[in-house]
Amino acid sequence: MPPTRVQFSAAGMEHSDRASEETGERPASPALWWVNGKGGEVKWSFGELGILSRKAANVLTQPCGLARGDRVAVILPRVPEWWLVNVACMRTGLVFMPGTTQLTAKDILYRLRASKAKGLVASEEVAPAVESIVSECPDLKTKLLVSPRSRPGWLSFQELFQCASAEHSRVETGSREPAAIYFTSGTSGSPKMAQHSHSSLGIGYTLCGRYWLDLESSDTIWNMSDTGWIKAAIGSVFSPWLQGACVFVHQMAQFDTDTFLDTLTTYPITTLCCAPTVYRMLVQKDLKSHSAPPTPTPKKFLKLRHCLTGGEPLNAEVREQWKRQTGLDLHEGYGQTEVGIICANLKGQEIKPGSMGKGVLPYDVQIIDENGNILPTGQEGDIALALKHTRPFSFFSEYVDNPGKTAATIRGNFYVTGDRGVMDSDGYFWFVGRADDVIISSGYRIGPFEVESALIEHPAVVESAVVSSPDPIRGEVEFVEQLPKTITGKIKRNVLRDQEWGRT
């Protein structure tokens, strides 16, 4: 059982404050190190982050009038204020709801109405989209703009923050009290609202930070996840800070491989976490040209020691090229918004190329059939997590206002992920595809990823997606200008499949 009261901000920031005061020393590395490539730089120690988050908490609760339990949509790019608002929400008992700045007006409207959000914190770039739909959001009572410029109808975060008090008494939240809501990307239907508690975030990601990310207080992690997704919570907030590590952020206007590689040689980044797509782009460069300045033991990316990836399966060719050019392994992890990291290739563990690794604590990962029975090794089935007597402390609480969808995740004594996989005799898990993506051709069951991996090896192929087609004999290959994707960048195979089957 988790403790009855948990608050990440109290456990982290204020403990660091006291430790700094007692020793009279600044921490060896900052809690947050932010750069923008244009000369802008922010370095905050844990103590400074604690002070600044109190000021942000006062902004949210006083001029904004928000109170414990209110839901706050936060649509910001990778700016320092995103981290301040995140911690401030935890301090005040507000429910943090991040969203990517790629959201359209329609997306924002859905999220505000579905969540009944009372507050919105947004950047200038999404303000026009918000203004076009705000009249349709009767529950929204305050809009807070993060921008050096003021805007009619919005409160200014910068102005209010400057005059806010640094004295704030945190709300004593319960361990099961809502802390955050993440909108799942989904390949069909409207996004679901996966709600996490203070314990599932504040305790649940401790193991991930220690084992998969392999972080210590001397480490600096650069996690490339967009601020709108659970991976930002895992790799840019909870897991690093629970280990006392530094979170590094580079706010690029758009991804650029040269800027990315130069950053790795300029800053003391020890841990890198990116989507497979980023590594695919990087290995097309000559990585040997990005070497650190001459030292007694020259080595490119001098501090980099641990590289991670996740979000979609990693092609074996990319893994091999990265290893050949950098000497570093890519440690793949598999997880979900609802439950965090499920399987991973941990540091020091043998990596089987193409595998998601082994199940990680606190989960008992199994492959089950449609009746909830555990399948033998080598047999394809549904990837599931054993539930024992209680739900694991790192589980999401529910899909908000959707008890049917919440209940549908349970099959007997298992939580079902919705993904298909196989476990080998060594306990390694292999991804097959989403449960509704598996293809049957000439009596064979085919996972789309293995075919996509073969296609992507051809130099003329930029991206590939494989779905079934009701061809009377075999099948066909279709070349398109672009592939439909979710807002997280995942290919929407269900859309391709519906289009293909709709032609017949």
C-alpha positions as CSV (number, residue, x, y, z in Angstrom):
1,M,0.0,0.0,0.0
2,P,1.3,3.5,-0.8
3,P,1.5,6.0,2.0
4,T,-1.7,8.0,2.6
5,R,-0.1,11.3,1.7
6,V,2.4,11.8,-1.1
7,Q,3.6,15.0,-2.7
8,F,6.5,15.0,-5.1
9,S,7.2,18.8,-4.8
10,A,7.5,18.6,-1.0
11,A,9.7,15.5,-1.1
12,G,12.0,17.0,-3.7
13,M,12.3,20.7,-3.7
14,E,11.9,21.5,0.0
15,H,14.2,18.6,1.1
16,S,16.9,20.1,-1.3
17,D,16.2,23.5,0.2
18,R,16.9,22.3,3.7
19,A,20.0,20.4,2.6
20,S,21.4,23.4,0.8
21,E,20.8,25.6,3.9
22,E,22.5,23.2,6.2
23,T,25.6,22.7,4.1
24,G,25.8,26.2,2.7
25,E,26.5,24.7,-0.7
26,R,24.8,24.8,-4.0
27,P,24.1,21.4,-5.5
28,A,26.9,20.1,-7.8
29,S,24.5,20.2,-10.8
30,P,21.3,22.2,-11.4
31,A,17.8,20.7,-11.3
32,L,16.9,22.3,-14.6
33,W,19.4,23.5,-17.3
34,W,17.6,25.2,-20.2
35,V,19.0,26.7,-23.4
36,N,17.5,27.9,-26.6
37,G,20.5,28.1,-29.0
38,K,20.1,31.9,-29.2
39,G,22.1,32.8,-26.1
40,G,19.3,32.2,-23.7
41,E,20.1,30.0,-20.7
42,V,18.5,29.2,-17.4
43,K,20.1,27.2,-14.5
44,W,18.0,26.5,-11.4
45,S,19.1,24.5,-8.4
46,F,16.5,22.4,-6.6
47,G,16.4,25.0,-4.0
48,E,15.8,27.8,-6.5
49,L,13.2,25.7,-8.3
50,G,11.4,25.3,-5.0
51,I,11.3,29.0,-4.4
52,L,10.2,29.8,-7.9
53,S,7.5,27.2,-7.9
54,R,6.0,28.7,-4.7
55,K,5.7,32.0,-6.6
56,A,4.0,30.2,-9.4
57,A,1.7,28.5,-7.0
58,N,0.6,31.8,-5.6
59,V,-0.1,33.1,-9.2
60,L,-2.4,30.1,-9.9
61,T,-4.3,30.3,-6.6
62,Q,-4.6,34.1,-6.0
63,P,-5.1,36.2,-9.2
64,C,-6.2,33.1,-11.2
65,G,-8.5,32.0,-8.4
66,L,-7.9,28.3,-8.9
67,A,-8.4,25.9,-6.0
68,R,-7.6,22.3,-5.0
69,G,-9.0,19.8,-7.5
70,D,-9.5,22.2,-10.3
71,R,-8.1,21.0,-13.7
72,V,-5.6,23.2,-15.5
73,A,-4.8,22.7,-19.2
74,V,-1.1,23.6,-19.8
75,I,-0.2,24.1,-23.5
76,L,3.4,25.3,-23.5
77,P,6.5,24.4,-25.5
78,R,9.8,23.5,-23.8
79,V,10.1,26.7,-21.8
80,P,11.1,26.9,-18.1
81,E,7.6,28.0,-17.1
82,W,6.3,24.6,-18.1
83,W,8.3,23.1,-15.2
84,L,7.3,25.8,-12.8
85,V,3.6,25.4,-13.5
86,N,4.0,21.6,-13.3
87,V,5.4,21.7,-9.8
88,A,3.1,24.6,-8.8
89,C,0.1,22.5,-9.6
90,M,1.4,19.7,-7.4
91,R,2.0,22.1,-4.5
92,T,-1.6,23.5,-4.7
93,G,-3.5,20.3,-5.4
94,L,-4.4,21.4,-8.9
95,V,-4.7,18.7,-11.6
96,F,-2.1,19.3,-14.3
97,M,-3.2,18.5,-17.9
98,P,-0.4,19.0,-20.4
99,G,-1.0,19.4,-24.1
100,T,1.3,19.8,-27.1
101,T,1.5,23.2,-28.9
102,Q,0.6,21.2,-32.1
103,L,-3.0,21.1,-30.9
104,T,-5.5,22.6,-33.3
105,A,-8.5,24.8,-32.1
106,K,-10.7,21.7,-32.5
107,D,-8.3,19.6,-30.3
108,I,-8.1,22.3,-27.6
109,L,-11.9,22.7,-27.6
110,Y,-12.3,18.9,-27.1
111,R,-9.8,18.9,-24.2
112,L,-11.3,21.9,-22.4
113,R,-14.8,20.7,-22.7
114,A,-14.2,17.0,-21.9
115,S,-12.1,17.9,-18.8
116,K,-14.2,20.8,-17.7
117,A,-11.0,22.7,-17.2
118,K,-11.1,25.7,-14.9
119,G,-7.8,27.1,-15.9
120,L,-5.6,27.3,-19.0
121,V,-1.9,28.2,-19.2
122,A,-0.8,28.7,-22.8
123,S,1.9,30.3,-25.0
124,E,1.4,33.1,-27.4
125,E,1.5,30.8,-30.5
126,V,-1.7,28.9,-29.4
127,A,-3.6,32.0,-28.1
128,P,-5.4,32.7,-31.3
129,A,-6.7,29.1,-31.5
130,V,-7.9,29.3,-27.9
131,E,-9.6,32.6,-28.5
132,S,-11.5,31.1,-31.4
133,I,-13.2,28.5,-29.2
134,V,-13.2,29.9,-25.7
135,S,-16.8,31.0,-25.9
136,E,-17.8,27.3,-26.1
137,C,-16.0,26.5,-22.9
138,P,-18.3,27.6,-20.0
139,D,-16.3,26.0,-17.3
140,L,-13.1,27.9,-18.1
141,K,-12.7,30.8,-15.8
142,T,-9.1,32.0,-16.2
143,K,-6.6,32.2,-19.1
144,L,-2.9,32.7,-18.2
145,L,-0.5,33.7,-21.0
146,V,3.2,32.9,-20.9
147,S,4.7,35.6,-23.1
148,P,6.8,38.8,-22.7
149,R,3.9,40.6,-24.4
150,S,0.4,41.2,-22.9
151,R,-2.8,40.2,-24.7
152,P,-6.4,41.4,-24.2
153,G,-8.5,38.9,-22.3
154,W,-5.5,37.1,-20.8
155,L,-3.6,37.4,-17.5
156,S,0.1,37.8,-17.9
157,F,2.2,35.1,-16.1
158,Q,5.3,37.2,-16.3
159,E,3.7,40.2,-14.7
160,L,2.0,38.3,-11.9
161,F,5.0,36.1,-11.2
162,Q,7.3,39.2,-10.7
163,C,5.2,40.5,-7.8
164,A,4.1,37.1,-6.4
165,S,5.2,36.1,-2.9
166,A,7.7,33.3,-2.4
167,E,5.9,32.2,0.7
168,H,3.4,29.4,0.1
169,S,2.0,26.6,2.3
170,R,1.6,23.5,0.2
171,V,-1.7,21.6,0.1
172,E,-1.4,18.2,1.9
173,T,-2.7,16.0,-0.9
174,G,-3.7,12.4,-0.5
175,S,-1.7,9.6,-2.2
176,R,-4.7,8.7,-4.4
177,E,-5.7,12.3,-5.1
178,P,-5.6,13.3,-8.8
179,A,-2.3,14.9,-9.8
180,A,-2.4,14.9,-13.6
181,I,-4.5,13.9,-16.6
182,Y,-2.9,12.8,-19.9
183,F,-4.9,12.6,-23.1
184,T,-4.0,9.4,-24.8
185,S,-3.2,9.7,-28.5
186,G,-5.5,6.9,-29.6
187,T,-5.8,5.4,-33.1
188,S,-9.5,5.5,-33.1
189,G,-12.2,7.6,-31.4
190,S,-11.6,10.6,-29.2
191,P,-8.6,10.7,-26.9
192,K,-9.2,9.2,-23.4
193,M,-8.3,11.1,-20.2
194,A,-5.9,8.9,-18.3
195,Q,-5.8,10.2,-14.7
196,H,-2.7,9.7,-12.5
197,S,-2.5,10.2,-8.7
198,H,0.2,11.7,-6.6
199,S,1.5,8.3,-5.7
200,S,1.5,6.9,-9.2
201,L,3.6,9.8,-10.4
202,G,5.5,10.7,-7.2
203,I,6.4,7.1,-6.3
204,G,5.8,5.2,-9.5
205,Y,8.6,6.6,-11.5
206,T,11.3,6.1,-8.9
207,L,12.1,2.6,-10.2
208,C,12.2,3.8,-13.8
209,G,14.7,6.6,-13.0
210,R,17.0,4.2,-11.1
211,Y,17.0,1.2,-13.4
212,W,15.9,2.0,-17.0
213,L,17.3,5.5,-17.1
214,D,20.1,4.5,-14.8
215,L,20.3,7.9,-13.2
216,E,22.3,9.2,-10.3
217,S,22.6,12.7,-8.8
218,S,25.7,13.4,-11.0
219,D,23.8,12.7,-14.2
220,T,22.4,15.1,-16.8
221,I,19.5,13.8,-18.9
222,W,18.3,15.2,-22.2
223,N,14.9,13.8,-22.9
224,M,13.5,15.0,-26.3
225,S,9.8,14.3,-25.5
226,D,7.3,17.0,-26.3
227,T,5.9,18.5,-23.1
228,G,2.4,17.2,-23.9
229,W,3.1,13.6,-23.3
230,I,3.7,11.2,-20.4
231,K,7.2,10.6,-21.6
232,A,8.0,14.2,-20.5
233,A,6.7,13.3,-17.0
234,I,8.9,10.2,-17.0
235,G,12.1,11.6,-18.5
236,S,12.0,15.3,-17.8
237,V,10.4,15.6,-14.3
238,F,9.7,12.7,-12.0
239,S,12.3,10.0,-12.7
240,P,15.3,12.4,-13.0
241,W,14.4,14.6,-10.0
242,L,13.6,11.7,-7.8
243,Q,17.2,10.6,-8.4
244,G,18.5,14.2,-7.9
245,A,19.6,14.3,-11.5
246,C,19.7,17.4,-13.8
247,V,17.1,17.8,-16.5
248,F,18.6,19.4,-19.7
249,V,16.4,21.1,-22.2
250,H,17.2,22.6,-25.6
251,Q,14.3,24.6,-27.0
252,M,14.8,24.2,-30.7
253,A,12.3,26.0,-33.0
254,Q,12.5,22.8,-35.1
255,F,14.6,19.7,-35.0
256,D,17.9,20.0,-36.7
257,T,20.5,17.2,-36.7
258,D,23.5,19.4,-36.7
259,T,22.3,21.5,-33.8
260,F,21.4,18.3,-31.9
261,L,24.8,16.7,-32.4
262,D,26.6,20.0,-31.5
263,T,24.6,20.1,-28.3
264,L,25.8,16.7,-27.3
265,T,29.4,17.7,-27.7
266,T,29.0,21.1,-26.0
267,Y,27.0,20.2,-22.8
268,P,27.8,17.5,-20.3
269,I,24.9,15.3,-21.2
270,T,25.3,11.8,-19.8
271,T,21.9,10.3,-20.7
272,L,19.9,10.7,-23.9
273,C,16.3,9.7,-24.5
274,C,14.8,10.1,-28.0
275,A,12.2,8.6,-30.2
276,P,13.5,6.1,-32.8
277,T,12.8,8.6,-35.5
278,V,15.5,10.9,-34.1
279,Y,18.1,8.1,-34.1
280,R,17.1,7.3,-37.7
281,M,17.9,10.8,-38.7
282,L,21.1,11.0,-36.7
283,V,22.7,7.9,-38.1
284,Q,22.4,9.4,-41.6
285,K,25.0,11.9,-40.5
286,D,28.8,11.4,-40.1
287,L,28.8,11.2,-36.3
288,K,32.6,11.0,-36.3
289,S,32.7,14.7,-37.4
290,H,31.0,15.6,-34.1
291,S,33.9,15.1,-31.7
292,A,34.6,16.8,-28.5
293,P,37.5,19.2,-28.2
294,P,41.0,17.5,-28.0
295,T,41.6,15.9,-24.6
296,P,44.1,13.3,-23.3
297,T,41.5,10.7,-24.3
298,P,39.5,12.1,-27.3
299,K,36.0,10.8,-27.5
300,K,32.9,12.2,-29.3
301,F,30.1,13.0,-27.0
302,L,32.6,12.9,-24.1
303,K,30.0,12.6,-21.3
304,L,27.4,10.5,-23.0
305,R,27.1,7.1,-21.5
306,H,23.5,5.9,-21.8
307,C,21.1,6.1,-24.7
308,L,17.4,5.2,-24.6
309,T,14.5,5.1,-26.9
310,G,10.8,4.2,-26.9
311,G,7.4,5.1,-28.2
312,E,7.6,2.8,-31.2
313,P,9.7,-0.3,-32.2
314,L,13.3,0.4,-33.1
315,N,14.6,-0.9,-36.4
316,A,17.6,-3.2,-36.0
317,E,19.6,-1.4,-38.7
318,V,19.3,1.9,-36.8
319,R,20.5,0.2,-33.6
320,E,23.5,-1.3,-35.4
321,Q,24.5,2.0,-37.1
322,W,24.3,3.9,-33.9
323,K,26.4,1.3,-32.1
324,R,29.0,1.3,-34.9
325,Q,29.4,5.1,-35.0
326,T,29.2,5.9,-31.3
327,G,30.1,2.7,-29.5
328,L,27.0,3.0,-27.4
329,D,24.0,0.7,-27.2
330,L,20.4,1.9,-27.6
331,H,18.3,0.7,-24.7
332,E,14.7,0.3,-25.8
333,G,11.8,0.7,-23.4
334,Y,8.1,-0.1,-23.9
335,G,5.4,1.5,-21.9
336,Q,2.0,3.3,-21.9
337,T,0.5,6.5,-20.7
338,E,-1.6,4.5,-18.3
339,V,1.1,2.5,-16.5
340,G,4.6,3.9,-17.4
341,I,7.5,1.6,-18.4
342,I,6.5,-2.1,-18.8
343,C,9.5,-3.7,-20.5
344,A,13.0,-2.4,-21.0
345,N,16.6,-3.3,-21.9
346,L,18.3,-2.3,-18.7
347,K,21.9,-1.1,-18.4
348,G,24.2,-4.1,-18.1
349,Q,21.6,-6.5,-19.4
350,E,22.2,-8.4,-22.7
351,I,20.3,-6.7,-25.5
352,K,18.6,-8.9,-28.1
353,P,18.2,-6.7,-31.2
354,G,14.5,-6.2,-31.9
355,S,13.3,-7.1,-28.4
356,M,11.7,-4.7,-26.0
357,G,13.7,-6.3,-23.2
358,K,12.4,-7.9,-20.1
359,G,9.5,-6.9,-17.8
360,V,10.6,-4.3,-15.2
361,L,9.6,-3.7,-11.6
362,P,7.0,-3.4,-10.2
363,Y,5.3,-5.4,-13.0
364,D,4.7,-9.0,-13.6
365,V,4.5,-9.0,-17.4
366,Q,2.8,-12.0,-19.2
367,I,1.5,-13.0,-22.6
368,I,-2.2,-14.1,-22.2
369,D,-5.0,-15.4,-24.5
370,E,-8.5,-14.1,-24.9
371,N,-9.6,-15.9,-21.8
372,G,-6.9,-14.5,-19.5
373,N,-4.8,-17.6,-19.5
374,I,-1.0,-17.3,-19.5
375,L,0.5,-18.6,-22.8
376,P,3.7,-20.6,-23.1
377,T,6.9,-19.0,-24.4
378,G,7.1,-18.4,-28.1
379,Q,3.3,-18.1,-28.5
380,E,1.7,-14.8,-29.6
381,G,-0.9,-13.2,-27.4
382,D,-1.9,-10.1,-25.6
383,I,0.8,-8.3,-23.5
384,A,-0.7,-8.0,-20.0
385,L,0.2,-7.1,-16.4
386,A,-0.7,-9.3,-13.5
387,L,-2.8,-7.5,-10.9
388,K,-2.2,-9.6,-7.7
389,H,-4.3,-8.4,-4.8
390,T,-4.3,-4.6,-5.6
391,R,-3.5,-2.4,-8.6
392,P,0.2,-1.6,-8.7
393,F,1.0,1.8,-7.2
394,S,2.3,3.1,-10.5
395,F,-1.0,2.5,-12.3
396,F,-3.3,5.2,-13.6
397,S,-6.5,5.7,-11.6
398,E,-9.0,5.6,-14.3
399,Y,-10.2,7.0,-17.7
400,V,-12.0,10.1,-16.4
401,D,-15.8,9.9,-17.0
402,N,-15.4,6.6,-18.9
403,P,-15.9,3.7,-16.6
404,G,-16.6,1.4,-19.5
405,K,-13.2,1.9,-21.1
406,T,-11.6,1.6,-17.7
407,A,-13.2,-1.7,-17.0
408,A,-12.4,-3.0,-20.5
409,T,-8.6,-2.9,-19.6
410,I,-9.1,-5.7,-17.1
411,R,-9.3,-9.4,-18.2
412,G,-9.5,-11.7,-15.2
413,N,-6.5,-11.0,-13.1
414,F,-4.7,-9.0,-15.7
415,Y,-4.5,-5.5,-17.1
416,V,-4.4,-5.8,-20.9
417,T,-2.3,-3.3,-22.8
418,G,-4.0,-3.7,-26.2
419,D,-0.7,-4.7,-27.8
420,R,0.3,-8.1,-29.1
421,G,3.6,-9.7,-28.3
422,V,5.6,-12.9,-27.7
423,M,7.9,-13.8,-24.8
424,D,10.9,-16.0,-25.5
425,S,12.5,-18.6,-23.3
426,D,14.9,-16.1,-21.8
427,G,12.0,-13.8,-20.7
428,Y,12.5,-11.2,-23.4
429,F,9.4,-9.7,-25.0
430,W,8.9,-9.0,-28.7
431,F,6.4,-6.6,-30.1
432,V,4.0,-7.8,-32.8
433,G,1.6,-4.9,-33.1
434,R,-1.5,-3.4,-31.8
435,A,-4.2,-6.0,-31.2
436,D,-6.1,-4.7,-34.2
437,D,-3.0,-4.3,-36.5
438,V,-2.0,-8.0,-36.9
439,I,-2.3,-9.1,-40.5
440,I,-3.4,-12.6,-41.7
441,S,-2.1,-13.5,-45.2
442,S,-2.2,-16.9,-46.8
443,G,-2.8,-18.4,-43.3
444,Y,0.2,-16.6,-41.8
445,R,-0.1,-14.1,-38.9
446,I,2.1,-11.1,-39.7
447,G,3.1,-8.3,-37.5
448,P,3.4,-5.0,-39.5
449,F,6.6,-3.9,-37.8
450,E,8.7,-6.7,-39.2
451,V,7.6,-5.8,-42.8
452,E,8.0,-2.1,-42.1
453,S,11.6,-2.8,-40.8
454,A,12.5,-4.6,-44.0
455,L,11.1,-1.8,-46.2
456,I,12.9,1.0,-44.3
457,E,16.2,-0.6,-45.1
458,H,15.8,0.5,-48.7
459,P,17.5,3.8,-49.3
460,A,14.6,5.1,-51.3
461,V,12.1,4.6,-48.5
462,V,11.6,7.4,-46.0
463,E,8.8,5.9,-43.9
464,S,6.6,2.8,-44.3
465,A,3.3,1.5,-42.9
466,V,1.9,-1.9,-43.5
467,V,-1.8,-2.9,-43.2
468,S,-3.9,-5.7,-44.5
469,S,-5.6,-5.4,-47.9
470,P,-8.3,-7.7,-49.2
471,D,-6.5,-8.6,-52.4
472,P,-8.0,-11.8,-53.9
473,I,-4.5,-13.3,-54.6
474,R,-1.7,-11.6,-52.6
475,G,-1.5,-7.9,-52.1
476,E,0.1,-4.8,-53.4
477,V,2.4,-1.9,-52.4
478,E,1.1,1.6,-52.5
479,F,3.2,4.7,-52.5
480,V,1.7,7.9,-50.9
481,E,2.8,11.4,-50.3
482,Q,2.4,11.2,-46.6
483,L,1.2,8.7,-43.9
484,P,-1.7,9.6,-41.5
485,K,-0.4,10.0,-37.9
486,T,-1.6,10.7,-34.5
487,I,-0.6,14.0,-32.9
488,T,2.3,12.1,-31.2
489,G,3.7,11.1,-34.6
490,K,2.6,7.5,-34.5
491,I,1.3,6.0,-37.8
492,K,-2.5,5.5,-37.7
493,R,-2.6,2.1,-39.3
494,N,-6.3,1.9,-38.5
495,V,-7.0,4.8,-40.9
496,L,-4.9,3.2,-43.7
497,R,-6.7,-0.1,-43.0
498,D,-10.2,1.5,-43.2
499,Q,-9.2,3.3,-46.4
500,E,-8.0,0.1,-48.0
501,W,-10.9,-2.0,-47.0
502,G,-13.3,0.7,-47.9
503,R,-12.3,0.4,-51.5
504,T,-13.7,-3.1,-51.8
